[in-house]
Amino acid sequence: MKKQKKNGVKAHLLKSNSKWFVANNKVQKNKDITILLPVVKFWYSQCYFLETGCYTPAFGVAISFLKWNYYFTIQKGY
């Protein structure tokens, strides 16, 4: 990450070779909902909140079946 020296519009520029990391990898059990058909959802977002307070691209998958949900998210760091 390098700082921009112009009029301070952006504090930092992201490197083009930034690394991706696993932001979310969890299994969750539903208490009240039962999903009879398996549901698979793939998604992509340009503005996913990073823990450091900025927004970076991310993509993931969510799988739901019966009383179980699985979430897996990969996010670009800086």
N, CA, C and O of each residue as an XYZ file, in Angstrom:
312
protein
N       0.852     -1.157      0.000
C       0.000      0.000      0.000
C       0.903      1.227      0.000
O       1.859      1.314      0.771
N       0.589      2.157     -0.865
C       1.351      3.393     -0.871
C       0.411      4.576     -0.728
O      -0.728      4.546     -1.192
N       0.903      5.606     -0.085
C       0.074      6.781      0.151
C       0.075      7.687     -1.074
O       1.075      7.819     -1.780
N      -1.058      8.295     -1.297
C      -1.208      9.208     -2.413
C      -0.855     10.613     -1.936
O      -1.341     11.045     -0.891
N      -0.028     11.327     -2.676
C       0.458     12.624     -2.224
C      -0.346     13.803     -2.758
O      -0.038     14.951     -2.439
N      -1.362     13.541     -3.557
C      -2.158     14.644     -4.095
C      -3.034     15.232     -3.005
O      -2.693     15.118     -1.828
N      -4.111     15.834     -3.342
C      -4.918     16.622     -2.424
C      -5.678     15.811     -1.374
O      -6.639     16.325     -0.801
N      -5.291     14.578     -1.101
C      -5.877     13.799     -0.015
C      -7.254     13.246     -0.303
O      -8.010     12.982      0.631
N      -7.607     13.063     -1.564
C      -8.915     12.514     -1.875
C      -9.014     11.079     -1.363
O     -10.018     10.712     -0.752
N      -7.991     10.269     -1.601
C      -7.936      8.912     -1.077
C      -6.692      8.797     -0.213
O      -5.633      9.323     -0.558
N      -6.823      8.118      0.894
C      -5.684      7.991      1.795
C      -4.671      6.976      1.288
O      -3.468      7.167      1.464
N      -5.137      5.897      0.660
C      -4.238      4.840      0.225
C      -4.683      4.290     -1.130
O      -5.864      4.343     -1.475
N      -3.738      3.770     -1.882
C      -4.026      3.055     -3.119
C      -3.765      1.577     -2.881
O      -2.762      1.215     -2.265
N      -4.670      0.709     -3.372
C      -4.469     -0.724     -3.214
C      -3.491     -1.230     -4.260
O      -3.532     -0.791     -5.409
N      -2.618     -2.143     -3.878
C      -1.700     -2.761     -4.827
C      -2.474     -3.708     -5.732
O      -3.485     -4.278     -5.323
N      -2.002     -3.874     -6.947
C      -2.687     -4.775     -7.862
C      -2.416     -6.233     -7.522
O      -3.193     -7.104     -7.914
N      -1.331     -6.525     -6.800
C      -1.011     -7.908     -6.454
C      -1.386     -8.229     -5.010
O      -0.694     -9.010     -4.357
N      -2.458     -7.646     -4.506
C      -2.904     -7.903     -3.140
C      -3.331     -9.361     -2.997
O      -3.769     -9.987     -3.961
N      -3.199     -9.888     -1.796
C      -3.525    -11.286     -1.556
C      -4.983    -11.446     -1.150
O      -5.584    -10.556     -0.549
N      -5.528    -12.597     -1.492
C      -6.885    -12.966     -1.119
C      -6.794    -13.873      0.098
O      -5.827    -14.620      0.246
N      -7.802    -13.811      0.976
C      -7.809    -14.651      2.166
C      -9.234    -15.100      2.466
O     -10.195    -14.520      1.961
N      -9.362    -16.129      3.283
C     -10.669    -16.661      3.673
C     -11.225    -15.776      4.787
O     -10.667    -15.712      5.882
N     -12.315    -15.107      4.495
C     -12.922    -14.197      5.463
C     -13.998    -14.886      6.298
O     -14.270    -14.473      7.426
N     -14.607    -15.929      5.750
C     -15.702    -16.589      6.447
C     -15.730    -18.053      6.029
O     -15.741    -18.356      4.836
N     -15.741    -18.961      6.998
C     -15.808    -20.383      6.727
C     -16.509    -21.031      7.914
O     -15.861    -21.463      8.868
N     -17.840    -21.096      7.851
C     -18.556    -21.598      9.027
C     -19.784    -22.406      8.633
O     -20.343    -22.246      7.548
N     -20.178    -23.266      9.541
C     -21.393    -24.069      9.425
C     -22.340    -23.599     10.520
O     -21.938    -23.383     11.663
N     -23.602    -23.445     10.145
C     -24.595    -22.939     11.089
C     -25.814    -23.853     11.056
O     -26.203    -24.325      9.987
N     -26.412    -24.106     12.198
C     -27.615    -24.927     12.270
C     -28.835    -24.033     12.513
O     -28.851    -23.227     13.443
N     -29.853    -24.188     11.666
C     -31.106    -23.452     11.839
C     -31.943    -24.130     12.913
O     -32.017    -25.357     12.972
N     -32.569    -23.329     13.755
C     -33.419    -23.884     14.805
C     -34.868    -24.025     14.346
O     -35.538    -25.000     14.688
N     -35.349    -23.057     13.576
C     -36.769    -23.016     13.245
C     -37.079    -23.329     11.788
O     -38.230    -23.613     11.458
N     -36.093    -23.285     10.915
C     -36.343    -23.419      9.481
C     -35.780    -24.736      8.972
O     -34.655    -25.111      9.302
N     -36.577    -25.439      8.161
C     -36.118    -26.648      7.480
C     -36.244    -26.416      5.986
O     -37.334    -26.137      5.487
N     -35.133    -26.530      5.269
C     -35.111    -26.298      3.826
C     -35.087    -27.666      3.152
O     -34.114    -28.409      3.285
N     -36.153    -28.000      2.431
C     -36.279    -29.325      1.836
C     -35.444    -29.496      0.575
O     -34.899    -30.573      0.335
N     -35.341    -28.458     -0.224
C     -34.535    -28.524     -1.440
C     -33.161    -27.910     -1.178
O     -33.071    -26.851     -0.557
N     -32.102    -28.552     -1.638
C     -30.782    -27.943     -1.453
C     -30.672    -26.631     -2.237
O     -31.085    -26.554     -3.394
N     -30.119    -25.618     -1.601
C     -29.970    -24.305     -2.229
C     -28.491    -23.945     -2.222
O     -27.834    -23.974     -1.181
N     -27.974    -23.602     -3.411
C     -26.591    -23.168     -3.543
C     -26.605    -21.760     -4.105
O     -27.233    -21.501     -5.131
N     -25.920    -20.859     -3.440
C     -25.905    -19.451     -3.862
C     -24.455    -19.006     -4.021
O     -23.678    -19.060     -3.067
N     -24.088    -18.564     -5.231
C     -22.782    -17.982     -5.497
C     -22.961    -16.474     -5.595
O     -23.932    -16.010     -6.192
N     -22.049    -15.702     -5.023
C     -22.202    -14.250     -5.046
C     -20.844    -13.576     -5.177
O     -19.804    -14.163     -4.877
N     -20.880    -12.329     -5.635
C     -19.698    -11.473     -5.766
C     -20.083    -10.050     -5.378
O     -21.160     -9.576     -5.738
N     -19.207     -9.372     -4.648
C     -19.475     -8.004     -4.239
C     -18.206     -7.166     -4.391
O     -17.122     -7.596     -3.998
N     -18.343     -5.991     -4.950
C     -17.215     -5.060     -5.074
C     -16.943     -4.337     -3.763
O     -15.816     -3.903     -3.524
N     -17.948     -4.200     -2.915
C     -17.822     -3.409     -1.678
C     -18.182     -4.253     -0.462
O     -19.257     -4.091      0.115
N     -17.284     -5.153     -0.073
C     -17.483     -5.999      1.105
C     -16.606     -5.448      2.225
O     -15.424     -5.185      2.005
N     -17.158     -5.270      3.412
C     -16.464     -4.587      4.502
C     -15.307     -5.433      5.032
O     -15.495     -6.590      5.409
N     -14.114     -4.847      5.058
C     -12.925     -5.481      5.615
C     -12.777     -5.024      7.066
O     -13.212     -3.925      7.410
N     -12.176     -5.841      7.912
C     -12.066     -5.533      9.341
C     -11.307     -4.246      9.626
O     -11.489     -3.651     10.688
N     -10.466     -3.805      8.710
C      -9.677     -2.599      8.941
C     -10.447     -1.319      8.643
O      -9.917     -0.224      8.835
N     -11.685     -1.436      8.177
C     -12.511     -0.256      7.960
C     -12.651      0.164      6.519
O     -13.278      1.187      6.247
N     -12.091     -0.585      5.577
C     -12.253     -0.240      4.164
C     -13.072     -1.326      3.472
O     -13.351     -2.372      4.058
N     -13.449     -1.074      2.243
C     -14.252     -2.001      1.462
C     -13.400     -2.571      0.335
O     -12.749     -1.823     -0.395
N     -13.403     -3.906      0.191
C     -12.643     -4.572     -0.854
C     -13.542     -5.598     -1.543
O     -14.591     -5.948     -1.003
N     -13.152     -6.089     -2.727
C     -13.951     -7.109     -3.417
C     -13.946     -8.443     -2.659
O     -12.984     -8.779     -1.968
N     -15.040     -9.186     -2.808
C     -15.151    -10.502     -2.181
C     -16.118    -11.357     -2.987
O     -16.994    -10.839     -3.680
N     -15.949    -12.672     -2.889
C     -16.910    -13.592     -3.476
C     -17.066    -14.782     -2.543
O     -16.215    -15.041     -1.692
N     -18.173    -15.501     -2.720
C     -18.413    -16.603     -1.806
C     -19.502    -17.529     -2.285
O     -20.083    -17.352     -3.355
N     -19.760    -18.526     -1.455
C     -20.797    -19.509     -1.725
C     -21.531    -19.780     -0.412
O     -20.927    -19.799      0.661
N     -22.830    -19.987     -0.517
C     -23.656    -20.363      0.627
C     -24.465    -21.591      0.217
O     -25.119    -21.585     -0.825
N     -24.424    -22.638      1.029
C     -25.139    -23.879      0.745
C     -26.072    -24.154      1.915
O     -25.651    -24.161      3.072
N     -27.349    -24.381      1.599
C     -28.345    -24.648      2.635
C     -29.098    -25.927      2.295
O     -29.495    -26.139      1.149
N     -29.291    -26.780      3.303
C     -30.069    -28.005      3.127
C     -30.548    -28.482      4.501
O     -29.779    -28.527      5.460
N     -31.812    -28.831      4.574
C     -32.469    -29.248      5.806
C     -32.269    -28.199      6.902
O     -32.787    -27.091      6.768
N     -31.564    -28.493      7.943
C     -31.371    -27.521      9.024
C     -29.959    -26.974      9.071
O     -29.561    -26.399     10.084
N     -29.190    -27.134      8.003
C     -27.778    -26.734      8.003
C     -27.487    -25.695      6.933
O     -28.034    -25.754      5.832
N     -26.622    -24.742      7.263
C     -26.117    -23.734      6.320
C     -24.600    -23.757      6.371
O     -24.002    -23.912      7.436
N     -23.984    -23.599      5.202
C     -22.527    -23.494      5.129
C     -22.191    -22.230      4.355
O     -22.718    -22.005      3.266
N     -21.315    -21.408      4.914
C     -20.908    -20.143      4.299
C     -19.395    -20.145      4.091
O     -18.636    -20.472      5.003
N     -18.967    -19.781      2.891
C     -17.546    -19.687      2.581
C     -17.327    -18.403      1.795
O     -17.939    -18.214      0.744
N     -16.458    -17.510      2.290
C     -16.210    -16.213      1.666
C     -14.716    -16.005      1.512
O     -13.946    -16.249      2.441
N     -14.308    -15.552      0.330
C     -12.921    -15.174      0.061
C     -12.908    -13.682     -0.235
O     -13.693    -13.193     -1.047
N     -12.004    -12.960      0.436
C     -11.953    -11.505      0.315
C     -10.547    -11.042     -0.010
O      -9.566    -11.648      0.421
N     -10.456     -9.958     -0.778
C      -9.171     -9.396     -1.152
C      -8.669     -8.490     -0.043
O      -9.372     -7.583      0.402
N      -7.446     -8.744      0.399
C      -6.819     -7.900      1.400
C      -5.998     -6.806      0.727
O      -6.025     -6.662     -0.495
N      -5.293     -6.063      1.503
C      -4.412     -5.044      0.918
C      -3.077     -5.051      1.605
O      -2.198     -4.264      1.254
